[in-house]
């Protein structure tokens, strides 16, 4: 036991490799939130009147709402008036760059350092990237090629200007502005994000990806992503996120809405690596995110895969509403809580249609003083004849100061529905580590090997280009956490 | 090759080894026998470097180095291998992957290039044949769901792959039926060379029908109370451990 604790103690000192800060001129609103701020953001984006009205409705409602405190996480009260709600790189009076050629080289450099080159010659092959820096999108790659297939992939702000009919038709249809405290806040002040539309029958020829970077101090990031897969289309989308190391906490409250029409398929993968704070719980991102998809048409499919290694606090439940008959929802998750991180994450599978099927595979890893909770809801509506769910929820503990918690909720209103739930909790034992040592394998490699073995079922759901990255990220995030 | 002098060690404040002296030279096979609780497994664990066991006194020199100063992973890379009495299950980690990581860790330590998957498979197939192991086991997780016999054979496979100079086999015979015992013994015998040595720890004499030791030592209450040739094993088998515990042989 003592040897165990000691080894694990040495494992907990990790370094965050994406913690640098880009010194760049920015147009940042002073901290504080009132109707003027909402109007200001909307005006900055030259938004139509209806969208401003929508934001204001959300803002007025939000003022009457209370922050939820049911998650299994603890943090000091957030002062919403101390946060800046808008920060864009570039001087106030300058226009937004029209193309990537006009983007500030410092920004391009930043993304290059993060391993996401944006300019033509170094772009990732097979992946189109939308780069969001603080509150705005700085550029999107491979646009022309996508346009040939009729695929729209652009920043949310651009979509509001260029495709208002699609925004008006789908915005808030999956996550209404009344949904919850953080989603409502987002609806009032969201600044940018990505928009995707895949036309009927088109299989998107590239992986689509958004890279979110929070840079400015005391700034919240409130992005909004909307993905619409029209009938029979197919798209795979990946988001990645990092932030500089700061002593104070930063707020990230995003909303993601997915709409899959008949026979369409959306695969949404996240590699979340926000700054986690230090081992005493100072700094780090508060990640309060609402992600939901609707399988609107028959035989449609939505698959969420998430690898959550960062953030001081994670509060997110990517969910699927299975409305279309024979539709499929999947959720594959690896959540790591190391240092003093707290994660309360899981999914909701809402079965409304007949023969709907869902699979939930959740792998929670707790190390250091991390607290990891799985919270999931499986709901079988009264018309969900022959609906099926399978949930597997595994926890892995490293060391003796961390915790794992499971909160499964199951509601069944149709007698023909089948729900299965399996759960395991295990601990990386000193005997396992010693066994690896006795075969020449170092402790750190042994832990990585065991953790990667534990996460395998989830990693293989990631697009191939990112599965390796996720594995490497997991190794780095556990670096120094058993030594 | 291995020189143990006045080794005293224990766990959680309990003294278990009370002064072990043992010298093993290249080309020799030694057997340590003894009743339950005599300290056999403690000796194996101390040699492999398990942190939970504290060495109070004495020294262990291995190939001219102070073995006790080396980290467990360095010991095996330097050629001291322990076949576990209870091999540990590691769910989710593929056996082939694990074995390759082990082999490459040792190779890199000696400045040799890591083996790629193809070359490693070739090497492994050779060794598998030697041990008549079911190749299907290698696709499963490390030791997970293996039978007792499969685990022990897998240990010998690891030994064959890592090609140690000093192999310590901790009760490798326990839980094996006679056929499995023969296979394991045959594997061990084939790995024997003039430039390596083996230390066989066992409770029963029967393994020594198949692996013939040059020296037999009887461990009792943390001390080696008698040493001799292979005939000592037969004598023990005949007379039982009572022979020793009754005090007739106490030489302390």
Interface residues (C-beta under 8 A of the other chain):
Chain A: X2 X3 X7 X426 X429 X430 X431 X432 X434 X435 X436 X437 X438 X439 X440 X441 X442 X443 X445 X449 X450 X452 X453 X454 X456
Chain B: X48 X49 X50 X51 X52 X71 X72 X73 X75 X76 X77 X81 X82 X84 X87 X88 X89 X90 X91 X92 X93 X94 X97 X98 X101 X102 X105 X106 X109 X141 X158 X162
